[in-house]
Amino acid sequence: MKLRIEDDTLRLRLAQSELDEFASTGRVEGAVHFGLGPDQRLTYALERGSERPQTMPNDEPVQVHYEPGALTVLVPFTLAKEWVETDQTGFSHSLPLAENQHLRILVEKDLDCRH
């Protein structure tokens, strides 16, 4: 899975094998290692919500959970299912932050990628 961070934009691109893993398990993750220790890496993940109808935290359809060393994009079940099972290339969401800022989240299929 490719991760791109630029200003207030977070973009994830999934290859076909990662898309298949996400479809079957509801989660796919990657990591960037910055040193030898386990605390010197950043893990990033795309995770599908529960099949049971429920609202996501803060009533936003797409959420980002961040803690030191770990970044997770949370996607509602129905949105994830539609994205995986159709020709829809991707989806985006603008997540409101403090002080009139927004985090733009893009999640895309990277089906031309051969790695």
MOPAC internal coordinates of N, CA, C and O (Angstrom, degrees):
PM7 1SCF
backbone

  N    0.0000 0     0.00 0     0.00 0    0    0    0
  C    1.4469 1     0.00 0     0.00 0    1    0    0
  C    1.5206 1   107.51 1     0.00 0    2    1    0
  O    1.2310 1   121.32 1   -46.23 1    3    2    1
  N    1.2986 1   115.07 1   133.77 1    3    2    1
  C    1.4588 1   120.64 1   177.68 1    5    3    2
  C    1.5254 1   109.19 1   -93.17 1    6    5    3
  O    1.2310 1   121.28 1   -42.31 1    7    6    5
  N    1.3137 1   115.16 1   137.69 1    7    6    5
  C    1.4537 1   122.63 1   176.61 1    9    7    6
  C    1.5168 1   107.86 1  -119.40 1   10    9    7
  O    1.2310 1   121.02 1   -50.91 1   11   10    9
  N    1.3183 1   115.65 1   129.09 1   11   10    9
  C    1.4641 1   120.24 1   175.42 1   13   11   10
  C    1.5154 1   107.70 1  -128.69 1   14   13   11
  O    1.2310 1   121.21 1   -52.06 1   15   14   13
  N    1.3161 1   115.29 1   127.94 1   15   14   13
  C    1.4635 1   122.11 1   178.29 1   17   15   14
  C    1.5133 1   107.25 1  -122.34 1   18   17   15
  O    1.2310 1   120.99 1   -55.86 1   19   18   17
  N    1.3066 1   115.71 1   124.14 1   19   18   17
  C    1.4560 1   120.57 1   177.90 1   21   19   18
  C    1.5134 1   108.44 1  -145.72 1   22   21   19
  O    1.2310 1   120.99 1   -59.72 1   23   22   21
  N    1.3293 1   115.72 1   120.28 1   23   22   21
  C    1.4599 1   121.56 1  -176.13 1   25   23   22
  C    1.5278 1   108.55 1    47.68 1   26   25   23
  O    1.2310 1   119.15 1    55.72 1   27   26   25
  N    1.3092 1   119.23 1  -124.28 1   27   26   25
  C    1.4624 1   121.68 1  -178.98 1   29   27   26
  C    1.5239 1   111.27 1  -102.17 1   30   29   27
  O    1.2310 1   120.86 1  -136.65 1   31   30   29
  N    1.3268 1   115.96 1    43.35 1   31   30   29
  C    1.4602 1   121.68 1   177.19 1   33   31   30
  C    1.5245 1   109.05 1  -129.27 1   34   33   31
  O    1.2310 1   121.15 1   -47.77 1   35   34   33
  N    1.3156 1   115.40 1   132.23 1   35   34   33
  C    1.4565 1   123.52 1   177.94 1   37   35   34
  C    1.5219 1   106.95 1  -121.54 1   38   37   35
  O    1.2310 1   120.51 1   -56.82 1   39   38   37
  N    1.3456 1   116.63 1   123.18 1   39   38   37
  C    1.4649 1   121.09 1  -176.25 1   41   39   38
  C    1.5210 1   109.92 1  -128.04 1   42   41   39
  O    1.2310 1   121.19 1   -51.74 1   43   42   41
  N    1.3372 1   115.32 1   128.26 1   43   42   41
  C    1.4570 1   122.40 1   175.53 1   45   43   42
  C    1.5169 1   108.60 1  -116.61 1   46   45   43
  O    1.2310 1   120.51 1   -46.42 1   47   46   45
  N    1.3445 1   116.62 1   133.58 1   47   46   45
  C    1.4748 1   121.99 1   176.99 1   49   47   46
  C    1.5172 1   108.28 1  -125.51 1   50   49   47
  O    1.2310 1   121.04 1   -54.75 1   51   50   49
  N    1.3304 1   115.62 1   125.25 1   51   50   49
  C    1.4557 1   121.39 1  -176.21 1   53   51   50
  C    1.5217 1   111.17 1  -108.08 1   54   53   51
  O    1.2310 1   120.83 1   -49.14 1   55   54   53
  N    1.3385 1   116.02 1   130.86 1   55   54   53
  C    1.4648 1   122.37 1   172.12 1   57   55   54
  C    1.5295 1   108.02 1   -73.74 1   58   57   55
  O    1.2310 1   120.19 1   -11.10 1   59   58   57
  N    1.3291 1   117.25 1   168.90 1   59   58   57
  C    1.4703 1   121.15 1  -176.77 1   61   59   58
  C    1.5284 1   111.91 1   -57.95 1   62   61   59
  O    1.2310 1   119.58 1   136.96 1   63   62   61
  N    1.3203 1   118.41 1   -43.04 1   63   62   61
  C    1.4726 1   120.73 1  -179.66 1   65   63   62
  C    1.5307 1   111.13 1   -63.37 1   66   65   63
  O    1.2310 1   120.23 1   142.70 1   67   66   65
  N    1.3174 1   117.16 1   -37.30 1   67   66   65
  C    1.4640 1   121.31 1   177.87 1   69   67   66
  C    1.5166 1   110.93 1   -71.04 1   70   69   67
  O    1.2310 1   120.53 1   142.57 1   71   70   69
  N    1.3149 1   116.59 1   -37.43 1   71   70   69
  C    1.4649 1   121.36 1   176.29 1   73   71   70
  C    1.5274 1   109.70 1   -62.86 1   74   73   71
  O    1.2310 1   120.16 1   138.02 1   75   74   73
  N    1.3272 1   117.30 1   -41.98 1   75   74   73
  C    1.4661 1   121.65 1   177.61 1   77   75   74
  C    1.5292 1   111.17 1   -62.79 1   78   77   75
  O    1.2310 1   120.57 1   137.66 1   79   78   77
  N    1.3297 1   116.52 1   -42.34 1   79   78   77
  C    1.4729 1   120.97 1   177.85 1   81   79   78
  C    1.5256 1   110.67 1   -63.24 1   82   81   79
  O    1.2310 1   120.47 1   135.75 1   83   82   81
  N    1.3192 1   116.70 1   -44.25 1   83   82   81
  C    1.4608 1   121.21 1   178.50 1   85   83   82
  C    1.5266 1   110.69 1   -61.31 1   86   85   83
  O    1.2310 1   120.57 1   137.50 1   87   86   85
  N    1.3395 1   116.51 1   -42.50 1   87   86   85
  C    1.4672 1   120.95 1   179.95 1   89   87   86
  C    1.5257 1   111.38 1   -62.93 1   90   89   87
  O    1.2310 1   119.89 1   141.50 1   91   90   89
  N    1.3176 1   117.81 1   -38.50 1   91   90   89
  C    1.4662 1   120.04 1  -175.94 1   93   91   90
  C    1.5271 1   113.93 1   -86.47 1   94   93   91
  O    1.2310 1   119.82 1   145.95 1   95   94   93
  N    1.3267 1   117.94 1   -34.05 1   95   94   93
  C    1.4719 1   119.92 1  -175.08 1   97   95   94
  C    1.5280 1   114.04 1  -108.63 1   98   97   95
  O    1.2310 1   120.38 1   159.86 1   99   98   97
  N    1.3279 1   116.88 1   -20.14 1   99   98   97
  C    1.4588 1   119.68 1  -177.03 1  101   99   98
  C    1.5167 1   113.96 1    84.99 1  102  101   99
  O    1.2310 1   120.46 1  -173.53 1  103  102  101
  N    1.3305 1   116.72 1     6.47 1  103  102  101
  C    1.4687 1   119.57 1  -179.38 1  105  103  102
  C    1.5220 1   109.53 1  -155.35 1  106  105  103
  O    1.2310 1   121.17 1   -38.00 1  107  106  105
  N    1.3046 1   115.37 1   142.00 1  107  106  105
  C    1.4596 1   122.27 1   171.58 1  109  107  106
  C    1.5256 1   106.15 1  -142.81 1  110  109  107
  O    1.2310 1   120.52 1   -38.51 1  111  110  109
  N    1.3282 1   116.61 1   141.49 1  111  110  109
  C    1.4598 1   118.85 1  -178.36 1  113  111  110
  C    1.5158 1   111.38 1  -142.84 1  114  113  111
  O    1.2310 1   122.01 1   -20.57 1  115  114  113
  N    1.3054 1   113.76 1   159.43 1  115  114  113
  C    1.4512 1   122.57 1   176.58 1  117  115  114
  C    1.5163 1   108.21 1  -136.87 1  118  117  115
  O    1.2310 1   120.81 1    -3.96 1  119  118  117
  N    1.3343 1   116.05 1   176.04 1  119  118  117
  C    1.4627 1   120.08 1  -179.91 1  121  119  118
  C    1.5133 1   110.61 1  -150.21 1  122  121  119
  O    1.2310 1   121.19 1   -30.77 1  123  122  121
  N    1.3159 1   115.33 1   149.23 1  123  122  121
  C    1.4569 1   123.50 1   172.22 1  125  123  122
  C    1.5237 1   106.35 1  -120.27 1  126  125  123
  O    1.2310 1   120.80 1   -56.28 1  127  126  125
  N    1.3211 1   116.08 1   123.72 1  127  126  125
  C    1.4626 1   121.19 1   179.97 1  129  127  126
  C    1.5263 1   109.38 1   -98.36 1  130  129  127
  O    1.2310 1   121.03 1   -49.39 1  131  130  129
  N    1.3245 1   115.64 1   130.61 1  131  130  129
  C    1.4615 1   121.40 1  -178.35 1  133  131  130
  C    1.5173 1   112.32 1  -109.21 1  134  133  131
  O    1.2310 1   120.40 1   174.03 1  135  134  133
  N    1.3073 1   116.83 1    -5.97 1  135  134  133
  C    1.4551 1   121.44 1  -179.33 1  137  135  134
  C    1.5114 1   110.10 1  -168.87 1  138  137  135
  O    1.2310 1   120.64 1    12.17 1  139  138  137
  N    1.3297 1   116.39 1  -167.83 1  139  138  137
  C    1.4608 1   121.30 1  -174.65 1  141  139  138
  C    1.5295 1   113.25 1   -81.69 1  142  141  139
  O    1.2310 1   120.12 1   150.64 1  143  142  141
  N    1.3080 1   117.38 1   -29.36 1  143  142  141
  C    1.4604 1   120.30 1  -174.88 1  145  143  142
  C    1.5240 1   113.20 1   -83.54 1  146  145  143
  O    1.2310 1   120.46 1   -25.05 1  147  146  145
  N    1.3412 1   116.72 1   154.95 1  147  146  145
  C    1.4674 1   120.75 1   179.61 1  149  147  146
  C    1.5337 1   112.94 1   -65.05 1  150  149  147
  O    1.2310 1   120.27 1   158.85 1  151  150  149
  N    1.3299 1   117.09 1   -21.15 1  151  150  149
  C    1.4570 1   120.26 1   178.07 1  153  151  150
  C    1.5325 1   111.70 1   -85.20 1  154  153  151
  O    1.2310 1   120.34 1  -179.37 1  155  154  153
  N    1.3288 1   116.96 1     0.63 1  155  154  153
  C    1.4590 1   121.21 1   179.75 1  157  155  154
  C    1.5275 1   110.63 1  -108.64 1  158  157  155
  O    1.2310 1   121.45 1  -130.78 1  159  158  157
  N    1.3114 1   114.83 1    49.22 1  159  158  157
  C    1.4591 1   120.53 1   177.29 1  161  159  158
  C    1.5155 1   109.30 1  -147.44 1  162  161  159
  O    1.2310 1   121.67 1   -20.13 1  163  162  161
  N    1.2969 1   114.40 1   159.87 1  163  162  161
  C    1.4591 1   121.93 1   174.87 1  165  163  162
  C    1.5234 1   107.40 1  -119.80 1  166  165  163
  O    1.2310 1   120.36 1   -58.92 1  167  166  165
  N    1.3168 1   116.92 1   121.08 1  167  166  165
  C    1.4548 1   120.04 1   172.92 1  169  167  166
  C    1.5200 1   107.22 1   -99.11 1  170  169  167
  O    1.2310 1   121.26 1   -36.03 1  171  170  169
  N    1.3116 1   115.20 1   143.97 1  171  170  169
  C    1.4640 1   120.55 1   177.89 1  173  171  170
  C    1.5154 1   107.73 1  -135.74 1  174  173  171
  O    1.2310 1   121.16 1   -37.08 1  175  174  173
  N    1.3368 1   115.38 1   142.92 1  175  174  173
  C    1.4551 1   119.28 1  -172.36 1  177  175  174
  C    1.5212 1   110.88 1  -145.13 1  178  177  175
  O    1.2310 1   121.93 1   -25.13 1  179  178  177
  N    1.3319 1   113.92 1   154.87 1  179  178  177
  C    1.4568 1   122.74 1   169.50 1  181  179  178
  C    1.5154 1   105.01 1  -115.54 1  182  181  179
  O    1.2310 1   120.58 1   -52.84 1  183  182  181
  N    1.3305 1   116.50 1   127.16 1  183  182  181
  C    1.4545 1   121.12 1  -175.02 1  185  183  182
  C    1.5246 1   110.88 1  -132.36 1  186  185  183
  O    1.2310 1   121.32 1   -43.88 1  187  186  185
  N    1.3180 1   115.07 1   136.12 1  187  186  185
  C    1.4629 1   122.21 1   179.17 1  189  187  186
  C    1.5200 1   109.13 1   -90.63 1  190  189  187
  O    1.2310 1   121.32 1   -39.19 1  191  190  189
  N    1.3317 1   115.09 1   140.81 1  191  190  189
  C    1.4535 1   120.55 1   177.17 1  193  191  190
  C    1.5203 1   111.83 1   -74.25 1  194  193  191
  O    1.2310 1   121.00 1    -1.16 1  195  194  193
  N    1.2941 1   115.69 1   178.84 1  195  194  193
  C    1.4533 1   123.30 1  -178.51 1  197  195  194
  C    1.5239 1   111.38 1   -69.45 1  198  197  195
  O    1.2310 1   120.95 1   -27.68 1  199  198  197
  N    1.3363 1   115.78 1   152.32 1  199  198  197
  C    1.4571 1   120.99 1   177.86 1  201  199  198
  C    1.5256 1   111.17 1   -70.03 1  202  201  199
  O    1.2310 1   120.45 1   154.13 1  203  202  201
  N    1.3210 1   116.74 1   -25.87 1  203  202  201
  C    1.4649 1   120.39 1   178.45 1  205  203  202
  C    1.5210 1   109.30 1   -66.03 1  206  205  203
  O    1.2310 1   120.20 1   -46.83 1  207  206  205
  N    1.3254 1   117.22 1   133.17 1  207  206  205
  C    1.4656 1   118.60 1   178.15 1  209  207  206
  C    1.5213 1   110.66 1   -62.02 1  210  209  207
  O    1.2310 1   121.26 1   -54.49 1  211  210  209
  N    1.2900 1   115.19 1   125.51 1  211  210  209
  C    1.4574 1   121.70 1   176.52 1  213  211  210
  C    1.5100 1   108.06 1  -160.61 1  214  213  211
  O    1.2310 1   120.96 1   -22.33 1  215  214  213
  N    1.2981 1   115.77 1   157.67 1  215  214  213
  C    1.4594 1   118.20 1   178.09 1  217  215  214
  C    1.5193 1   108.74 1   -86.82 1  218  217  215
  O    1.2310 1   121.80 1   -31.82 1  219  218  217
  N    1.3093 1   114.16 1   148.18 1  219  218  217
  C    1.4509 1   120.13 1   175.86 1  221  219  218
  C    1.5299 1   107.35 1   -76.57 1  222  221  219
  O    1.2310 1   119.93 1   -18.15 1  223  222  221
  N    1.3289 1   117.73 1   161.85 1  223  222  221
  C    1.4617 1   119.78 1   177.01 1  225  223  222
  C    1.5357 1   110.89 1   -54.81 1  226  225  223
  O    1.2310 1   120.39 1   -38.30 1  227  226  225
  N    1.2871 1   116.85 1   141.70 1  227  226  225
  C    1.4680 1   124.08 1   179.20 1  229  227  226
  C    1.5275 1   112.66 1    63.79 1  230  229  227
  O    1.2310 1   119.59 1  -164.42 1  231  230  229
  N    1.3353 1   118.39 1    15.58 1  231  230  229
  C    1.4597 1   123.54 1   178.83 1  233  231  230
  C    1.5202 1   113.80 1    58.05 1  234  233  231
  O    1.2310 1   119.43 1  -158.55 1  235  234  233
  N    1.3013 1   118.69 1    21.45 1  235  234  233
  C    1.4615 1   122.56 1   176.25 1  237  235  234
  C    1.5276 1   108.42 1   -93.99 1  238  237  235
  O    1.2310 1   119.60 1   -42.27 1  239  238  237
  N    1.3243 1   118.37 1   137.73 1  239  238  237
  C    1.4654 1   119.94 1  -178.12 1  241  239  238
  C    1.5258 1   113.53 1   -67.51 1  242  241  239
  O    1.2310 1   119.61 1   148.33 1  243  242  241
  N    1.3076 1   118.34 1   -31.67 1  243  242  241
  C    1.4609 1   122.04 1   178.18 1  245  243  242
  C    1.5209 1   106.41 1  -123.62 1  246  245  243
  O    1.2310 1   121.09 1   -44.98 1  247  246  245
  N    1.3360 1   115.51 1   135.02 1  247  246  245
  C    1.4639 1   120.84 1  -178.08 1  249  247  246
  C    1.5211 1   109.90 1  -124.91 1  250  249  247
  O    1.2310 1   120.85 1   -21.47 1  251  250  249
  N    1.3030 1   115.98 1   158.53 1  251  250  249
  C    1.4603 1   122.32 1   172.22 1  253  251  250
  C    1.5179 1   107.10 1  -123.98 1  254  253  251
  O    1.2310 1   121.48 1   -51.39 1  255  254  253
  N    1.3224 1   114.76 1   128.61 1  255  254  253
  C    1.4638 1   120.49 1   175.12 1  257  255  254
  C    1.5261 1   106.81 1  -110.72 1  258  257  255
  O    1.2310 1   120.73 1   -55.69 1  259  258  257
  N    1.3219 1   116.21 1   124.31 1  259  258  257
  C    1.4654 1   120.48 1  -179.73 1  261  259  258
  C    1.5121 1   109.66 1  -126.89 1  262  261  259
  O    1.2310 1   121.43 1   -45.66 1  263  262  261
  N    1.3061 1   114.87 1   134.34 1  263  262  261
  C    1.4581 1   122.44 1   166.95 1  265  263  262
  C    1.5202 1   105.68 1  -142.39 1  266  265  263
  O    1.2310 1   119.52 1   -21.49 1  267  266  265
  N    1.3160 1   118.53 1   158.51 1  267  266  265
  C    1.4622 1   119.11 1  -176.49 1  269  267  266
  C    1.5334 1   112.06 1   -50.42 1  270  269  267
  O    1.2310 1   121.26 1   -57.56 1  271  270  269
  N    1.3166 1   115.20 1   122.44 1  271  270  269
  C    1.4541 1   121.53 1   178.29 1  273  271  270
  C    1.5136 1   115.72 1    87.32 1  274  273  271
  O    1.2310 1   119.76 1   177.98 1  275  274  273
  N    1.3342 1   118.06 1    -2.02 1  275  274  273
  C    1.4682 1   119.71 1  -177.34 1  277  275  274
  C    1.5255 1   111.20 1  -147.55 1  278  277  275
  O    1.2310 1   121.37 1   -48.79 1  279  278  277
  N    1.3178 1   114.98 1   131.21 1  279  278  277
  C    1.4594 1   122.88 1   179.80 1  281  279  278
  C    1.5294 1   107.42 1  -130.47 1  282  281  279
  O    1.2310 1   120.24 1   -54.66 1  283  282  281
  N    1.3314 1   117.14 1   125.34 1  283  282  281
  C    1.4580 1   121.31 1  -179.32 1  285  283  282
  C    1.5208 1   109.88 1  -129.89 1  286  285  283
  O    1.2310 1   121.02 1   -50.84 1  287  286  285
  N    1.3337 1   115.66 1   129.16 1  287  286  285
  C    1.4624 1   121.91 1   172.76 1  289  287  286
  C    1.5229 1   106.34 1   -96.84 1  290  289  287
  O    1.2310 1   120.60 1   -58.37 1  291  290  289
  N    1.3334 1   116.46 1   121.63 1  291  290  289
  C    1.4543 1   123.05 1  -178.35 1  293  291  290
  C    1.5247 1   109.45 1  -103.05 1  294  293  291
  O    1.2310 1   120.64 1   -52.27 1  295  294  293
  N    1.3338 1   116.39 1   127.73 1  295  294  293
  C    1.4624 1   122.46 1  -175.58 1  297  295  294
  C    1.5263 1   108.84 1  -122.49 1  298  297  295
  O    1.2310 1   119.64 1   -45.51 1  299  298  297
  N    1.3236 1   118.30 1   134.49 1  299  298  297
  C    1.4633 1   120.02 1   177.85 1  301  299  298
  C    1.5369 1   111.54 1   -60.47 1  302  301  299
  O    1.2310 1   120.77 1   -30.43 1  303  302  301
  N    1.3227 1   116.14 1   149.57 1  303  302  301
  C    1.4586 1   122.61 1  -176.56 1  305  303  302
  C    1.5231 1   112.19 1   -54.03 1  306  305  303
  O    1.2310 1   119.87 1   131.09 1  307  306  305
  N    1.3286 1   117.85 1   -48.91 1  307  306  305
  C    1.4674 1   120.28 1  -175.35 1  309  307  306
  C    1.5220 1   112.00 1   -65.35 1  310  309  307
  O    1.2310 1   119.81 1   140.85 1  311  310  309
  N    1.3157 1   117.98 1   -39.15 1  311  310  309
  C    1.4591 1   121.02 1   177.54 1  313  311  310
  C    1.5283 1   110.42 1   -65.52 1  314  313  311
  O    1.2310 1   120.46 1   135.77 1  315  314  313
  N    1.3226 1   116.73 1   -44.23 1  315  314  313
  C    1.4658 1   120.96 1   179.45 1  317  315  314
  C    1.5236 1   110.91 1   -63.14 1  318  317  315
  O    1.2310 1   120.21 1   136.53 1  319  318  317
  N    1.3168 1   117.20 1   -43.47 1  319  318  317
  C    1.4645 1   121.83 1  -179.05 1  321  319  318
  C    1.5254 1   111.07 1   -62.63 1  322  321  319
  O    1.2310 1   120.54 1   134.21 1  323  322  321
  N    1.3267 1   116.58 1   -45.79 1  323  322  321
  C    1.4658 1   120.57 1   179.19 1  325  323  322
  C    1.5236 1   111.02 1   -62.37 1  326  325  323
  O    1.2310 1   120.62 1   136.68 1  327  326  325
  N    1.3249 1   116.42 1   -43.32 1  327  326  325
  C    1.4666 1   121.18 1  -178.93 1  329  327  326
  C    1.5247 1   111.21 1   -63.32 1  330  329  327
  O    1.2310 1   119.99 1   135.22 1  331  330  329
  N    1.3249 1   117.63 1   -44.78 1  331  330  329
  C    1.4610 1   122.18 1  -177.47 1  333  331  330
  C    1.5290 1   111.95 1   -69.71 1  334  333  331
  O    1.2310 1   120.15 1   141.10 1  335  334  333
  N    1.3281 1   117.32 1   -38.90 1  335  334  333
  C    1.4662 1   121.41 1  -170.75 1  337  335  334
  C    1.5274 1   114.60 1   -91.76 1  338  337  335
  O    1.2310 1   119.62 1   179.99 1  339  338  337
  N    1.3105 1   118.34 1    -0.01 1  339  338  337
  C    1.4612 1   120.79 1  -178.91 1  341  339  338
  C    1.5245 1   110.54 1  -123.35 1  342  341  339
  O    1.2310 1   121.20 1     0.69 1  343  342  341
  N    1.3138 1   115.32 1  -179.31 1  343  342  341
  C    1.4647 1   121.49 1   176.77 1  345  343  342
  C    1.5219 1   112.16 1   -81.72 1  346  345  343
  O    1.2310 1   120.27 1  -176.96 1  347  346  345
  N    1.3180 1   117.10 1     3.04 1  347  346  345
  C    1.4612 1   121.04 1   179.40 1  349  347  346
  C    1.5264 1   108.93 1   -58.01 1  350  349  347
  O    1.2310 1   120.21 1   -58.82 1  351  350  349
  N    1.3152 1   117.21 1   121.18 1  351  350  349
  C    1.4596 1   122.56 1  -175.60 1  353  351  350
  C    1.5208 1   112.26 1   -71.90 1  354  353  351
  O    1.2310 1   120.32 1   142.32 1  355  354  353
  N    1.3262 1   116.99 1   -37.68 1  355  354  353
  C    1.4537 1   119.56 1  -177.25 1  357  355  354
  C    1.5047 1   111.85 1  -167.82 1  358  357  355
  O    1.2310 1   121.80 1     3.11 1  359  358  357
  N    1.3131 1   114.15 1  -176.89 1  359  358  357
  C    1.4614 1   120.80 1   175.03 1  361  359  358
  C    1.5148 1   107.97 1  -148.08 1  362  361  359
  O    1.2310 1   121.47 1   -20.12 1  363  362  361
  N    1.3208 1   114.80 1   159.88 1  363  362  361
  C    1.4585 1   119.93 1   179.37 1  365  363  362
  C    1.5223 1   109.23 1  -139.22 1  366  365  363
  O    1.2310 1   121.88 1   -19.45 1  367  366  365
  N    1.3009 1   114.01 1   160.55 1  367  366  365
  C    1.4625 1   120.45 1   178.36 1  369  367  366
  C    1.5277 1   108.16 1  -153.15 1  370  369  367
  O    1.2310 1   120.93 1   -37.41 1  371  370  369
  N    1.2946 1   115.84 1   142.59 1  371  370  369
  C    1.4592 1   121.62 1   174.98 1  373  371  370
  C    1.5212 1   107.60 1  -105.70 1  374  373  371
  O    1.2310 1   120.57 1   -70.44 1  375  374  373
  N    1.3177 1   116.51 1   109.56 1  375  374  373
  C    1.4550 1   122.97 1  -176.80 1  377  375  374
  C    1.5240 1   109.69 1   -92.14 1  378  377  375
  O    1.2310 1   120.04 1   -62.68 1  379  378  377
  N    1.3337 1   117.54 1   117.32 1  379  378  377
  C    1.4685 1   119.40 1  -179.61 1  381  379  378
  C    1.5272 1   111.53 1   -67.07 1  382  381  379
  O    1.2310 1   121.87 1   -41.47 1  383  382  381
  N    1.3194 1   114.03 1   138.53 1  383  382  381
  C    1.4605 1   121.86 1   177.60 1  385  383  382
  C    1.5237 1   108.55 1  -119.70 1  386  385  383
  O    1.2310 1   120.38 1     6.65 1  387  386  385
  N    1.2984 1   116.88 1  -173.35 1  387  386  385
  C    1.4617 1   121.41 1   178.56 1  389  387  386
  C    1.5216 1   110.76 1   -69.36 1  390  389  387
  O    1.2310 1   121.07 1   -22.91 1  391  390  389
  N    1.3097 1   115.56 1   157.09 1  391  390  389
  C    1.4688 1   123.69 1   173.34 1  393  391  390
  C    1.5241 1   113.26 1    55.06 1  394  393  391
  O    1.2310 1   120.19 1  -134.49 1  395  394  393
  N    1.3274 1   117.25 1    45.51 1  395  394  393
  C    1.4683 1   123.87 1   176.38 1  397  395  394
  C    1.5300 1   113.74 1    59.02 1  398  397  395
  O    1.2310 1   119.95 1  -154.22 1  399  398  397
  N    1.3119 1   117.70 1    25.78 1  399  398  397
  C    1.4557 1   121.37 1   174.84 1  401  399  398
  C    1.5242 1   108.93 1   -96.68 1  402  401  399
  O    1.2310 1   121.03 1   -20.70 1  403  402  401
  N    1.3328 1   115.64 1   159.30 1  403  402  401
  C    1.4613 1   121.84 1   177.69 1  405  403  402
  C    1.5258 1   109.51 1  -136.82 1  406  405  403
  O    1.2310 1   121.10 1   -34.21 1  407  406  405
  N    1.3199 1   115.49 1   145.79 1  407  406  405
  C    1.4554 1   121.53 1   171.94 1  409  407  406
  C    1.5240 1   106.24 1  -105.21 1  410  409  407
  O    1.2310 1   120.53 1   -60.64 1  411  410  409
  N    1.3129 1   116.60 1   119.36 1  411  410  409
  C    1.4647 1   121.11 1   178.65 1  413  411  410
  C    1.5231 1   107.72 1   -88.32 1  414  413  411
  O    1.2310 1   120.80 1   -54.54 1  415  414  413
  N    1.3237 1   116.07 1   125.46 1  415  414  413
  C    1.4584 1   122.23 1  -179.08 1  417  415  414
  C    1.5204 1   107.86 1  -113.75 1  418  417  415
  O    1.2310 1   120.76 1   -54.35 1  419  418  417
  N    1.3288 1   116.15 1   125.65 1  419  418  417
  C    1.4596 1   122.74 1   176.74 1  421  419  418
  C    1.5234 1   108.33 1  -122.17 1  422  421  419
  O    1.2310 1   120.41 1   -48.69 1  423  422  421
  N    1.3345 1   116.83 1   131.31 1  423  422  421
  C    1.4629 1   122.00 1   176.17 1  425  423  422
  C    1.5197 1   105.97 1  -128.39 1  426  425  423
  O    1.2310 1   120.75 1   -54.50 1  427  426  425
  N    1.3434 1   116.18 1   125.50 1  427  426  425
  C    1.4598 1   120.28 1  -172.61 1  429  427  426
  C    1.5222 1   111.81 1  -137.27 1  430  429  427
  O    1.2310 1   121.73 1   -26.97 1  431  430  429
  N    1.3276 1   114.30 1   153.03 1  431  430  429
  C    1.4593 1   121.26 1   170.80 1  433  431  430
  C    1.5228 1   106.95 1   -82.98 1  434  433  431
  O    1.2310 1   120.71 1   -47.45 1  435  434  433
  N    1.3181 1   116.25 1   132.55 1  435  434  433
  C    1.4662 1   122.41 1   178.92 1  437  435  434
  C    1.5181 1   107.05 1  -112.10 1  438  437  435
  O    1.2310 1   120.72 1  -114.94 1  439  438  437
  N    1.3380 1   116.23 1    65.06 1  439  438  437
  C    1.4552 1   120.84 1  -169.71 1  441  439  438
  C    1.5189 1   113.86 1   -77.17 1  442  441  439
  O    1.2310 1   119.72 1   165.25 1  443  442  441
  N    1.3063 1   118.13 1   -14.75 1  443  442  441
  C    1.4710 1   120.37 1   175.95 1  445  443  442
  C    1.5091 1   111.51 1   -83.97 1  446  445  443
  O    1.2310 1   120.56 1   170.87 1  447  446  445
  N    1.3321 1   116.53 1    -9.13 1  447  446  445
  C    1.4600 1   121.97 1  -177.49 1  449  447  446
  C    1.5263 1   109.85 1   -74.96 1  450  449  447
  O    1.2310 1   120.26 1   -45.72 1  451  450  449
  N    1.3175 1   117.11 1   134.28 1  451  450  449
  C    1.4620 1   122.40 1  -179.22 1  453  451  450
  C    1.5224 1   110.92 1  -125.31 1  454  453  451
  O    1.2310 1   120.30 1  -112.44 1  455  454  453
  N    1.3439 1   117.03 1    67.56 1  455  454  453
  C    1.4786 1   118.80 1   177.97 1  457  455  454
  C    1.4840 1   111.51 1  -123.66 1  458  457  455
  O    1.2310 1   120.10 1   180.00 1  459  458  457

